[in-house]
């Protein structure tokens, strides 16, 4: 702000009895801008003042917009050659020969705050998974199969060799390029214990050394690095959570006792959110408040979180649930845990945590986060919230596809417009807070990329005769949704109908599955693939992922996949059911509903408990793409019953035009009579 602006803000802060000075308010706003939707949200005002005057609100919003301009300018300065050269100079001064830059934050989250986009700052690559290694005379960037095209568009091949993250992993490249006696630096905050062990083994295999570095070199060089995010943290009321924090803490304390652990470090923000019934806004599309927690055997919790992002109501909410401590006190707390047996999460705990505990003399036990499984098994209130969220979400989907049918036929709608329209409909819901992930609107060949990301360069029109796949979801206060529907503009080919119907048959097989308690998702995965396998086809992603309750749209530990997974499916778990088929360069097909594991009445004569799935998502499945001759009578009965449920659920709530469209979209399908 200008000098006069500073003076005006200072006067208003004093008048409204705010115990923050101008510099503290500016720092808070910078943190808000670095958080999810920080450029547009206004619900952070009460972090400054619980009851601000209109004049103070006006000045605060003006200051935010001013800081927003500076934030944008900082992102416009990108010269990768200069940045790589500066990194090499920094490393040489520190006496190390290389550095590894993962696309990760301190919590190994799928979505990371702007401050943690270190890989993008160095290389220009903006995908959600990857890494880079920079040595004195060579460097490589590693991405998975989703990003092989994108990495070539964004990263200078003169600076970085392109490598496949899975087929040509980091450890292999290190084995080929590190020399005996060299030192490879890593940031122990950004690598799990297991990841650090793999890197250490790779270095030792060639006589090199893995060295933990105190200050991340990227942070030291990133002149305009965004602040730590300060998205507002709010209570998650019992009407949505279903269980109090006290109940949950006692449950986890019991888990610790069974694990013979004195305490556990919670490094996954979604575990903290669930345990303490809070939700935040630090990262895009997932309501997380970044921080750490220690839960002890007596059910007490120490929460290490920046108090600036806690509204007054949240501080009061947490008063009887946790002892609030500054993030900078975590190291001292860990060093005070000597002679304790401490659980660390194998999936999210940074190696820095292990180092501090080991130095203190604690017994470190790396394993699954004790919160993960209880969080995955939704209680009755959470399940009912999910049903309600899906019902409201489904009404938006119906309105959306009626609009799409009427507007896309002439080829005038592009992917971005199609995605934005669906978001605008969801925003009408007062409980809607955000998308649950970035919408995937794949038209024609773009749909063949199962994790396609729409960009100005890739954006294309929905063309008559081409399949359109749209994968989207919403974050509502009472639940998280994720739905994929595949349609076609105009008329399909017989190949389109064959492939779509095989995907549908697999979807139905999983939805109808009955299985004994103790069954894993891996054991069920084949059901969804068999109709494709019969035609020599398959798909290269998992069939189902876990879904949180107004938390992450991708949640473990359960999944349905070919990949080994020992986690048995349990009542209350919510998963996706999303088989697909992708023809490179032409089209993609996926049908996705969310399903909840539930107990069922066992068949007569059964000698064990049996489980099944409750379908949560209700939205028409594209009839034009179905070949009924490929379906059995039972499959057609399931589809017709499902469509009858969809119509019954929404018909009374829709106007006449939408009801007529829905009636056609859900009309029964029969085999031809010969």
Secondary structure, 3 states (H helix, E strand, C coil): CCHHHHHHHHHHHHHCCCCCCHHHHHHHHHHHHCCCCCCCCCCCHHHHCCCCCHHHHHHHHHHHHHHHHHHHHHHCCCCHHHHHHHHHHHHHHHCCCEEEEECCCCCCCCCCCHHHCHHHHHHCCCCCCCEEEEECCCEEEEECHHHHHHHHHHCCCCCCEEEECCCCCHHHHHHHHCCCCCEEEECCCCCEHHHHHHHHHHHHHCCCEEEECCCCHHHHHCCCCCCCCCCCEEECCHHHHCCCHHHHHHHHHHHHHHCCCCEEEECCHHHHHHHHCEECCCECCECCCCCEEEEECCCCEEEECCHHHECHHHHHHHCCCCEEECHHHHHHHHHCCCCCEEEEECCCCEHHHHHHHHHHCCEEEEECCHHHHHHHECCHHHHHHHHHHHHHHHHHHHHHHHHHHHHCCCCCCEHHHHHHHHHHHHCCCCCEEEECCCCEEEEHHHHHCCCCCCCCCCCCECCCCCEEEEEECEEECCEECCEEEEEECCCCCHHHHHHHHHHHHHHHHHHCCCEECCCEHHHHHHHHHHHHHCCCCCCCCCCEEECCCCCCCCEEEEEECCCCCCCECCCCEEEEECCEEEECCCEEEECEEEEEEEECCCCCCCCCCEEEEEECCCCCCCHHHCCHHHCCHHHHHHHHHHHHHHHHHHHHHCCHHHHHHHHHHCCCCCCCCC
